[in-house]
Amino acid sequence: MTATSAAVGAREVVTGKRRRPHYFTHAFLILMSLLWFLPLGWAVYTSLRPYGDTGGNSRGYFSIGGSYNLNNFFNAWSQAELPLHFLQTILVVVPALVLILFFSSMVAVAVSRYSFRLNLAMLMLFTAGNLLPQQVVIVPLFRLYLALPMFAPLSDNGIWYDQLFGIVMIHLAFQLGFCTFVLSNYFKQVPKEINEAALVDGATVWRTYRSVLLPLARPALAALATLEFTWIYNDFFWGILLLRTGDKFPVTSALNNLSGQFFTDNNLLAAGSLIVALPTLIVYFALQKHFVAGLTLGSTKG
């Protein structure tokens, strides 16, 4: 008998209760997992079948049999020009992610580590931005992007509209509040004595932020980086709204190129969607340890 099982048995003897198997909980979790995997599995199955086996008067999508191959993946890769649009996505995600984490960490340090009259009001202002539905600002934002001037090389037409810079800025504006809220709660748990010790050693506010507080926030920053990468990468709405040139579309918006005006090959679209989803899975599994550590920060004391 192991020490753990002995401790559990002793606790059951003292309390007079025995742990009952959670059959209902396990069954519910298994059912939810199957429901969650069903659309993904159906997309994989559809992507392996040619359109001739599913569309028109053939077997249909809810059928078994026919031929199975990877042609849809190769066709989606070439027809949607995914390498080009993956590059455009990188040019949006990387600057947006760096700017969001940089500015939100600075604001979080200011409102959580230093006391001044408007620190709470500033935090509420940044947080309130998350309560604004993005669809509400479509019309004024569209007109604003047409009017705002921008110099080269950030813009090739002299305005913000139809520029990757504009997509980066809109993500910065909408994601800054959430990251500030999360990081401010994290920095509040860091003892104030650390700031005092750095001040005694002659460190400036900037040096304290860069060399002391920022390294301590690596787990929180890693968790936020994983979330923000997923959200920004998967964005479809702003790319379609604020970009006009097809070559500038991020990869999720470029999937729209696989839909024709009168005909859509759903098998091809399923294959393209699976290809586009791979980077988010790779990033999540690569940063999974840091992501879980960041989520559990502050859950225990001592």
C-alpha positions as CSV (number, residue, x, y, z in Angstrom):
1,M,0.0,0.0,0.0
2,T,1.4,3.4,-1.0
3,A,1.6,6.4,1.3
4,T,-1.1,8.1,-0.7
5,S,-3.6,5.3,-0.5
6,A,-2.9,4.8,3.2
7,A,-3.6,8.5,3.8
8,V,-6.9,8.3,1.8
9,G,-8.0,5.2,3.8
10,A,-7.2,6.9,7.1
11,R,-9.2,10.0,6.1
12,E,-12.1,7.8,5.2
13,V,-12.0,6.0,8.5
14,V,-11.9,9.3,10.4
15,T,-14.7,11.0,8.5
16,G,-16.8,7.8,8.1
17,K,-17.2,8.5,4.4
18,R,-16.0,6.6,1.4
19,R,-15.4,8.2,-1.9
20,R,-18.0,7.2,-4.5
21,P,-17.0,6.7,-8.1
22,H,-18.1,9.7,-10.2
23,Y,-19.7,7.7,-13.0
24,F,-22.0,10.4,-14.0
25,T,-19.2,13.0,-14.1
26,H,-17.0,10.8,-16.2
27,A,-19.8,9.9,-18.6
28,F,-20.7,13.6,-19.0
29,L,-17.0,14.5,-19.7
30,I,-16.7,11.7,-22.2
31,L,-19.9,12.8,-24.0
32,M,-18.7,16.4,-24.1
33,S,-15.4,15.3,-25.5
34,L,-17.0,13.3,-28.2
35,L,-19.3,16.2,-29.1
36,W,-16.3,18.5,-29.3
37,F,-14.3,16.1,-31.5
38,L,-17.2,15.3,-33.8
39,P,-16.9,18.4,-36.1
40,L,-13.1,18.1,-36.2
41,G,-13.3,14.4,-37.1
42,W,-15.9,15.1,-39.7
43,A,-13.8,17.9,-41.3
44,V,-10.8,15.5,-41.5
45,Y,-13.0,12.8,-43.0
46,T,-14.5,15.2,-45.6
47,S,-11.1,16.6,-46.5
48,L,-9.8,13.2,-47.5
49,R,-12.6,12.6,-50.0
50,P,-12.8,14.0,-53.5
51,Y,-15.8,16.2,-54.4
52,G,-17.0,13.6,-56.9
53,D,-17.7,11.1,-54.0
54,T,-19.8,13.6,-52.0
55,G,-21.3,16.3,-54.1
56,G,-24.1,16.3,-56.7
57,N,-25.9,12.9,-57.2
58,S,-23.1,10.8,-55.8
59,R,-22.9,9.1,-52.4
60,G,-23.2,12.4,-50.4
61,Y,-21.3,13.7,-47.4
62,F,-23.0,11.2,-45.0
63,S,-21.6,8.1,-46.6
64,I,-18.8,5.7,-46.5
65,G,-16.7,4.4,-49.4
66,G,-15.2,5.8,-52.5
67,S,-11.6,7.0,-52.8
68,Y,-9.5,8.7,-50.1
69,N,-6.4,10.8,-50.7
70,L,-4.6,14.0,-49.8
71,N,-5.3,15.9,-53.1
72,N,-7.5,18.4,-51.3
73,F,-4.7,19.5,-49.1
74,F,-2.3,20.0,-52.0
75,N,-5.0,21.9,-54.0
76,A,-5.9,24.1,-51.0
77,W,-2.2,24.9,-50.4
78,S,-1.8,26.1,-54.0
79,Q,-5.2,27.5,-55.0
80,A,-5.5,29.7,-51.8
81,E,-1.8,30.7,-52.0
82,L,-1.4,29.8,-48.4
83,P,2.4,30.4,-48.1
84,L,1.9,34.0,-49.1
85,H,-1.0,34.5,-46.7
86,F,0.9,32.8,-43.9
87,L,3.6,35.4,-44.3
88,Q,0.9,38.2,-44.1
89,T,-0.4,36.6,-41.0
90,I,3.1,36.6,-39.4
91,L,3.4,40.3,-40.3
92,V,0.2,41.0,-38.3
93,V,0.5,38.5,-35.4
94,V,4.1,39.1,-34.3
95,P,4.0,43.0,-34.1
96,A,0.6,42.9,-32.6
97,L,1.6,40.4,-30.0
98,V,4.8,42.2,-29.0
99,L,3.1,45.6,-28.8
100,I,0.1,44.2,-26.8
101,L,2.3,42.5,-24.2
102,F,4.7,45.5,-24.0
103,F,2.2,48.2,-23.5
104,S,-0.2,46.1,-21.3
105,S,2.7,45.1,-19.0
106,M,3.8,48.7,-18.6
107,V,0.2,49.9,-17.8
108,A,-0.3,47.0,-15.4
109,V,2.9,47.9,-13.5
110,A,1.8,51.5,-13.3
111,V,-1.7,50.8,-12.0
112,S,-0.8,48.0,-9.6
113,R,2.6,48.9,-8.2
114,Y,2.3,52.7,-7.8
115,S,-0.3,54.6,-5.9
116,F,-1.8,57.7,-7.5
117,R,-5.2,59.3,-7.8
118,L,-6.2,57.9,-11.1
119,N,-4.7,54.4,-11.1
120,L,-8.0,52.6,-10.4
121,A,-9.9,54.8,-12.9
122,M,-7.2,54.0,-15.5
123,L,-7.5,50.3,-14.9
124,M,-11.3,50.5,-15.2
125,L,-10.9,52.5,-18.5
126,F,-8.7,49.8,-20.0
127,T,-11.0,47.0,-18.8
128,A,-14.1,48.7,-20.0
129,G,-12.8,48.6,-23.6
130,N,-13.4,44.8,-23.6
131,L,-17.1,45.4,-22.9
132,L,-17.6,47.2,-26.2
133,P,-18.8,44.9,-29.0
134,Q,-16.5,45.1,-32.0
135,Q,-19.4,45.1,-34.4
136,V,-20.7,48.4,-32.9
137,V,-17.7,50.4,-34.3
138,I,-17.7,49.0,-37.8
139,V,-19.0,52.1,-39.6
140,P,-17.1,54.8,-37.7
141,L,-13.9,52.7,-37.7
142,F,-14.2,52.1,-41.4
143,R,-14.6,55.8,-42.1
144,L,-11.8,56.7,-39.7
145,Y,-9.4,54.3,-41.5
146,L,-10.3,56.0,-44.8
147,A,-9.5,59.4,-43.4
148,L,-6.4,58.8,-41.2
149,P,-3.1,59.6,-43.1
150,M,-0.1,57.3,-42.8
151,F,3.4,57.6,-44.3
152,A,5.4,55.0,-46.2
153,P,6.6,52.3,-45.8
154,L,3.7,51.5,-43.3
155,S,1.2,52.5,-46.0
156,D,1.3,52.3,-49.8
157,N,-1.8,54.4,-50.4
158,G,-1.3,57.1,-47.8
159,I,-4.1,56.0,-45.4
160,W,-4.7,53.3,-42.8
161,Y,-7.3,51.4,-44.9
162,D,-6.1,48.3,-46.7
163,Q,-2.9,48.2,-44.7
164,L,-1.5,45.5,-42.4
165,F,-0.5,48.3,-40.0
166,G,-4.2,49.1,-39.5
167,I,-5.0,45.5,-38.6
168,V,-2.2,45.5,-36.0
169,M,-3.5,48.7,-34.4
170,I,-7.1,47.4,-34.2
171,H,-5.9,44.2,-32.4
172,L,-3.7,46.4,-30.1
173,A,-6.7,48.5,-29.2
174,F,-9.1,45.7,-28.5
175,Q,-6.7,43.3,-26.7
176,L,-4.8,45.8,-24.6
177,G,-7.5,46.0,-21.9
178,F,-7.8,42.2,-21.3
179,C,-4.0,41.8,-21.0
180,T,-3.7,44.8,-18.7
181,F,-6.4,43.4,-16.4
182,V,-4.7,40.0,-16.2
183,L,-1.2,41.4,-15.6
184,S,-2.3,44.0,-13.1
185,N,-3.8,41.2,-10.9
186,Y,-0.6,39.2,-11.2
187,F,1.6,42.2,-10.3
188,K,-0.5,42.9,-7.2
189,Q,0.6,39.5,-5.8
190,V,4.3,40.5,-6.1
191,P,5.6,41.9,-2.8
192,K,6.0,45.6,-2.7
193,E,9.4,45.1,-0.9
194,I,10.9,44.1,-4.3
195,N,10.3,47.6,-5.6
196,E,11.7,49.1,-2.4
197,A,14.8,47.0,-2.6
198,A,15.4,47.9,-6.2
199,L,14.9,51.6,-5.3
200,V,17.5,51.3,-2.5
201,D,19.9,49.8,-5.0
202,G,19.5,52.8,-7.2
203,A,17.3,51.3,-9.9
204,T,15.0,53.6,-11.9
205,V,11.4,52.9,-12.6
206,W,12.3,51.7,-16.0
207,R,15.1,49.4,-14.7
208,T,12.8,48.0,-12.1
209,Y,10.2,47.2,-14.7
210,R,12.7,45.7,-17.2
211,S,15.1,43.8,-15.0
212,V,12.9,42.9,-11.9
213,L,9.2,42.8,-12.6
214,L,9.1,41.7,-16.2
215,P,11.2,38.5,-15.6
216,L,8.9,37.6,-12.7
217,A,5.9,37.8,-15.0
218,R,7.2,35.3,-17.6
219,P,4.6,32.6,-16.7
220,A,1.8,35.2,-17.1
221,L,3.2,36.6,-20.2
222,A,3.6,33.1,-21.7
223,A,0.0,32.3,-21.0
224,L,-1.2,35.6,-22.5
225,A,1.0,35.1,-25.5
226,T,-0.6,31.7,-26.2
227,L,-4.1,33.2,-25.9
228,E,-3.4,36.3,-27.9
229,F,-1.6,34.4,-30.7
230,T,-4.7,32.2,-31.0
231,W,-7.2,35.1,-31.0
232,I,-5.3,37.3,-33.4
233,Y,-4.3,34.4,-35.7
234,N,-7.9,33.2,-36.0
235,D,-9.4,36.6,-36.6
236,F,-11.5,36.6,-39.8
237,F,-13.6,39.7,-39.2
238,W,-11.1,42.6,-39.4
239,G,-9.2,41.2,-42.3
240,I,-12.3,41.0,-44.5
241,L,-13.5,44.5,-43.3
242,L,-10.3,46.6,-43.3
243,L,-8.4,45.0,-46.2
244,R,-9.3,45.2,-49.9
245,T,-6.2,43.8,-51.7
246,G,-6.4,40.0,-51.8
247,D,-2.7,39.5,-51.5
248,K,-2.7,41.2,-48.1
249,F,-5.3,39.0,-46.4
250,P,-4.3,37.0,-43.4
251,V,-4.5,33.3,-43.8
252,T,-7.9,32.9,-42.2
253,S,-9.4,35.6,-44.4
254,A,-7.7,34.0,-47.4
255,L,-9.7,30.9,-47.0
256,N,-12.6,32.9,-48.5
257,N,-10.7,32.6,-51.8
258,L,-11.7,28.9,-51.9
259,S,-15.4,29.8,-52.0
260,G,-16.6,30.5,-55.5
261,Q,-19.4,32.8,-56.5
262,F,-21.7,30.0,-57.6
263,F,-20.0,26.9,-56.3
264,T,-18.0,25.9,-53.2
265,D,-16.0,22.7,-52.8
266,N,-16.6,22.0,-49.2
267,N,-14.0,19.1,-49.3
268,L,-11.4,21.6,-50.4
269,L,-12.5,24.2,-47.9
270,A,-12.2,21.6,-45.1
271,A,-8.7,20.7,-46.1
272,G,-7.7,24.4,-46.2
273,S,-9.2,24.9,-42.7
274,L,-7.2,22.1,-41.3
275,I,-4.0,23.4,-42.7
276,V,-4.7,26.8,-41.3
277,A,-5.5,25.4,-37.9
278,L,-2.1,23.6,-37.5
279,P,0.0,26.7,-36.4
280,T,-2.3,27.3,-33.4
281,L,-2.0,23.7,-32.3
282,I,1.8,23.8,-32.6
283,V,2.0,27.0,-30.6
284,Y,-0.3,25.7,-27.9
285,F,1.5,22.4,-27.5
286,A,4.9,24.1,-27.5
287,L,3.8,26.6,-24.7
288,Q,1.4,24.2,-22.9
289,K,3.5,24.0,-19.8
290,H,3.8,27.8,-19.5
291,F,0.2,28.2,-20.4
292,V,-1.0,26.0,-17.5
293,A,1.5,27.6,-15.1
294,G,0.2,31.0,-16.0
295,L,-3.5,30.0,-15.5
296,T,-2.7,28.6,-12.0
297,L,-0.9,31.7,-10.8
298,G,-2.4,32.9,-7.6
299,S,-4.6,29.8,-7.1
300,T,-2.7,28.9,-3.9
301,K,-1.0,30.9,-1.2
302,G,2.1,30.1,0.7
